[in-house]
Amino acid sequence: MPRPPAPSLAEIPVGLGAQFRRQLPSYVAGLVLLVVYQYSQYWFDTRLAVAIDAVTRGRSVEATRLGLAMMGVAVGAFVIRVLSRLAVFNAGRRAEYELRRALLGKLQSLGPSFFRRMSTGEIMSRVTNDLAQLRLMLGFGVLNAVNTVLALASALAVTLSISVKLTLASLCTLPLLIVLTRHFSRQMFTRTRDNQDALGRLSELVQSSIAGVRLVRSFALEDSERARFARVNQAYLEKSLALAHVRVAMGPVMGGLSAVGVLIVFWYGGALLTRGELSQGEFISFYRALSRLTWPLIALGFLVGMVQRGRAAYTRLAEIYQAQPDLIDGPLPPPAHPLGALSVRELSFNHGERRVLERVSFELPPGGSLAIVGRTGAGKSTLASLLLRILPTPPGSVFLDGQDVCELPLSSVRSTLGYAQQNPFLFSTTVGRNVGFALDDPDSAGAVRQILTAMKEANILAEVLGLPDGLDTVVGERGVQLSGGQKQRIALARAFVAAPRVLVLDDPLSAVDARTEAAILEALDRQRAQRGVVLITHRIAAAERCDHVLVLDEGRVVQAGTPAELSRAPGLYATFAEEQRIERELAVLGDAEPSAAGAPA
């Protein structure tokens, strides 16, 4: 039977109650099966008393008939028990699957402010450990909660029909059991939450230590890092032991109380048996029914612990589910045709109390090119992030084909504007998959052709093919196996593959040499025939290839015009051009001096 389609992220409820209702059909199926199972146990116990009494009184035919019927019921009960667990456990698994999907979707929608508050290690702890606790609660926990109630009803139906006095005697420990359960419940919730918080801090430390292992080694801080890990690990150990003490104490206490109840049954039940108030069959049937109730009562402590661990886990996950994103989709539907004309009007932006951009304006027609130059800290990268709504873009300041980007869906804006960062992020996979990240199937023959073409345009193909496994070379964590220039060019090729209408390139040439820079600039000239280009750069040689140049200084536009106009006019652009001309001449002299020194006199 085909599986139903997976729900969209918007359709997935993340509240515990809502998720329970969503899995209700499976829970109801499991409940029905458990009712049938417990009724079969009630039937078995009541017939057991009759069968034993028939044997002791010489009614062998009746005993044989009942024995065969009881064997059939026992086999059927086994099958029903397995099916009930499949129904309820699968509900817990589906809930975990949907909650994990919703969690990833939520994380992808959150902005920088959230990730400044919560580290990657802490997030990973919640995605793995806390979700597993929720699965146990919604699967094993629900099953045992329902089964305990039904087993109690089924067992009491048998024991009360045999002897009310013996039933009351067997349950004399129940009030104390309830009091202790409440006590352990509170302890389990508090200590589980503390333990999971400590695990999150440990995960955060391990993740950051592994990611920065080269830096740790370069400063010879291995001992310091190990000492820091030891302190956090010791804190986690203390929280784990505190939780373990509660769990270790809970099992024996619950089991001991149940054992007291069994002893009372044998003592008082034996007395009733000797006085003739119970038959042998009734006593054995009573004991079997009570034994069916003993395990659920013992498991009650484990169930309480599981529920409290699940509650503690959900309180931690709720911090992510309830977090508010910095950016939301605009109300307009996706545009029916590709967008291309970029317009920025009076764009201002603050980082906290600091003004980063002040009334920046420019126009980029389809197929046009614009260079943005300026000193470090002038606001160039912030401007690039605002164009793509990576940061909260002020409404009424950035437009695509005359439509405010804040009114458009985020996916439409970001598919129109392709972005290559100065410090690119590479996934820990192959070079080919990093370049073909925007493709549905980067391993297909057509995709590989696109990837090779883009890498050739970005002047990285020859170097990649020279790697041990070519396109299949794994780049390591964040591209650690590659140089800075190689990572920049792979990111540039990735932007080419995405084929946006406008390329926004944030200083893609900062880590390459002059020869590679010239080749990439020629590729950018070819790209301008297909799409618009916004080139953020500090290199005047790159800016000179663009149609227009915008010069930023302390967040303000201090110059704007064509490269030729700005070269002739006094100002920051001409200053940069002169500084870089002198740097090139000095570099040429530096290269020439060794040859001159080695020449004959």
Steps between C-alpha positions, in 0.01 A plus 500: 500500500653840404595728783307825541691810391710667768333809647638843421688680777206734553272200564717346773384585855783539749302504825494176698121499519461582132752234400319247720172582325670468162609144583162421657393241235804286583445549872134400465600189305752415771239565770251264334764230470603546864136476611468173308826375648403582858155345449671183376706501821182543707340210310814288549515565877134423560520177296824407675319472834232278344757281321711442815192421707386259225834319516496472880144365491563244226315670210775428244291553187396847611858580606637389159244705309579810707874442466483492119284813496746678731793405273321657202421814695863525618630484141245756383584728793868487405424615143269777625765616748759532223258690275408741781866587548553551130207742487607710799878487443452602136297800618796606714739453207281705267469773760879511535540513120254786463638695797852464360383632161326790669811569709728517196249719315483732799879519530528589132252786548677654800742788462834605648351619829393145592832339412683759708297374799524125438815321387521223240596243765198590713271475198642158407440374854134597473455361150640159599467427871186702579306375199587141594352562846181630340477191279525273804233697681259504203561132422608280791362746756152518346488122457585430862270772633201350316605143572539571874145634525354211298705241690375646827138477380546149360680369808254657745209350306651158568613553861179672615292220354706250703545682833435861592685460831814359339491773230488777760785338691714478185449871425585628849837630374342701213463835691868502593586407142310805370672735747845373406416523130418870535826559688712320242313680221604844623858389555523341156378812319743736673805276476429394142475863388830583677665194347390588147617860544841371608511267200425796273793695644727199456389456137563869436855477637586184303363645177691827531819321608495267201413781257791710632751219548759663272481827691536316832812325372648817348486672842614183684188513718422126504548479878276800560233357272515161674466671838196696379346179370570325830311771693194484275514120489518489882191722522317266263613199705364656819162571339489149351579341836232709670248373246631145528455507880131574457454234233695240697298566815165503319511145362577315826252711698217429254598134474528465877150637556360265237680207664340591833162479328584151369607384846171623643312300233683179587455552874137605500404297193653190653288555808185531288598187309543293816164623633330391180400851391708458180549200276842406364400614154373834628820563696722427196274710277515786755877480518538502119272804471698675772828415329369664181447813707838483677711588196292805398522627859876447505525659152304797628822644640678459166199647324505805726869546434446470125217753500704747703801458272270561204351810663846636577607429142199681358560810713844523339369435148224757551769770521569429132142440388383824662792715385399786271683532166671825411352480150165382365362447149326793337126478433526506120495175298813393309538713186382343175810610308870526592604821672809690390508874570645583843431835663617633839339817632609689809613183679605555863583230754613477862690227685363563847565866570765536230400636160663279235336630180362848439260572211668280237339507156584349160339339196609180325314428175473141369843394371672800657804491727581702810818505708482600866832603650602644833725458800461212745195563717333731248186278497555315172428147631203626701358649181538165321319319783215753489454453126425131555307555827755299696475788747167677571468728197309821580171511304487736205875500438588207267294416191502234227319612185332765712374254766617543858707196598329505841171428320640208300556140616853451632555213254420730205743767621783256566454306176516830310811625681786249512758556775867411529658601830853614572538226764295221340352204681571157352326182607705200611435313177654481153607793288240408238214493748606836645501663156171329401329579830210683328428207265240232574735215404862618492622151403302473175682528167336832411578645841865395476528685168356814663741463791804461274399804292451714810833390647674584176342846507618547859856393402505209748442199273865416434587511870203281595578240234853490642371400845529129599136419418415790271137608538451225759766640734351562845585855608481432875330701775417845356742433212804458724690308228490799264673837492310825547520581129375155402203530735411841357506370143295191589243731657508713184441192285212404728342840437546454123323161512200653680455731196337796682378809321739716705836389642601664829871432551653606832871550431546168317858588401651585839690170532622447141815611320509752215507238222198315642325832558533589132352167392206535741433857384478375143247240619301774672496694174341196335252464786385860448365400162252270679421676829556808710805516726554683829871473577619598847875540476794698624691449173473787255602271210180303560282808548621647169324217309156597634256748348468708816681535831365588845752614762400453865663666797363452851173372356440797267532528122779749452549445126301344215558485127681310228855377569639753252317791666613403848862449391518860379318650798676562833373279777523162667482298176795684348690456827440123493609487135823685574578286808450178307706627205790566737455154660520336156815693411665406828404135443656511153817655643510235772481226240767663285760560776611137540565474125695824502705388797596180324600672171871530411666837571 
